[in-house]
Structures are given as C-alpha cells and as structure tokens.
Amino acid sequence: MLTLPVRRDPAPLAIRTTVLRTRPVAGESAAETTAAAKPPATPDDPDIIQQQQAFDQLMLAKAEQQREANVIRDMMTAQLKRDEDILKKWIEMI
C-alpha cells in the first residue's frame, strides 16, 4: 500500500480564502470595496501552482490506492470462486 511521507511544514492544501465583498460596508464607498478585493489568480501565481501540485499529488495517491483496492477485490473474488468450486466437489463426493 502506498504511504505518504510525513510533512513537518504546513499542509500545502491549506486554502487561503479572500472574502470578496460586493456591497460596501457602512462608511465605505463601492470603489473602496472593489479595490480591496484580491485580483484574480494568474498561471504564474506561486501559491496557486503549489496548491495545484499538492492536489495533483493527492489525486495520484488516491488513484493508486483505488487501483490497489481493485486488485485486492479481484483477488478476493477469485479466491471465493475457487472456494466455492472446492465446496461443490466435496458435496459431490458425499
């Protein structure tokens, strides 16, 4: 089974959220509200790139675990079929 390394630094998947206010708060103009909003992310944004890489690694690990689970399930099914065949042979002998 695939194990993930233990990380001592903060989790890279920590999502940094920015509150986008569309209405001004009391005493604030609409221009100040839109100026305070964070600009959209660009492909060169290092935080977004790091978040995407962490997500990709997580999805690769999950896919590998699902493949392993599928193999184990298939092996279990094959073993159950063999056991059932052996049981049928025993019953025929009686």
N, C-alpha and C positions, 0 to 999 in steps of 0.2 A: 504494500500500500504506500502511496506517495505521502511523504510527510513534508510539511512546510518548515523552513528554518525559523527559529525563534528570533524575533527582531526586538532590539532594545530601544530603537528610536521610535518616535510616534508613528502610529499606523498611517501609511500613505493614503488610505482610503478615507481619511477624515475629510469630510466635505465642508468646505468653507462656504457658508451661505451669506448672501448680502440681501438685506431687505430692500426691495425696490418699492418705494412709496410712490404712488401715483397721485395722491392728493396731498396738498400741503398741510402741515401741522399748524396749529394756531400760532400766528405770528411769523409764519414762513411763507414766502411767495412761491408760486409754481415754478419759477426759474431756479430758485434755490433747491427745490425738491429734485428736479431733473439733473441739476449739476452735481448733486451729492450721489447720484446713482453710479455704480461701477460700470465702466464701459464694457461692451461685450468681449468675450474671450477671443483671442486670435490663435492661429495654429502655432505661433511661436511662444505662447504663454507657458513658462516652465511649470507652473502649478498644474495646469490642465494636462500637459504632457506627462507629468509624474502620475497624475490621477488615472490617465488612460493606460499607462504602462502597468500600474498596480491592478487595475481592473482586468486587463488582458492576462496578467499572471494568475489572478484569481480564477478567471474563466478557464484557463488551461488546466489548472489544478482540479477544478470541478469536473471538467470533461474527462480527465484521466481517472478520477475516482468513479465516475459513471461507467467508463469502459471496464474498469476492474470489477465493479458490481455486476455488470452484464456477463462477464466471463464466469464469475462465481455462480451466478444464477443458472447459466447454461450448464456448467459442470454439475450443479445440484440436480437439475432436471435430468441430465443423462444418467446420473447415479440412481435416481429414483426409478427410471425406466429399467435399468439393469436389475435393481432390487425387485421390481415387480415381475420381471421375467423369471428370476430365480424362484420367487414365491410360487409362480404358476407351475414351474417344473416340479417343485416339491409337492404341490397339490396333486399333480398328475401322477406322481409316484405312489400316492396313498391310495 
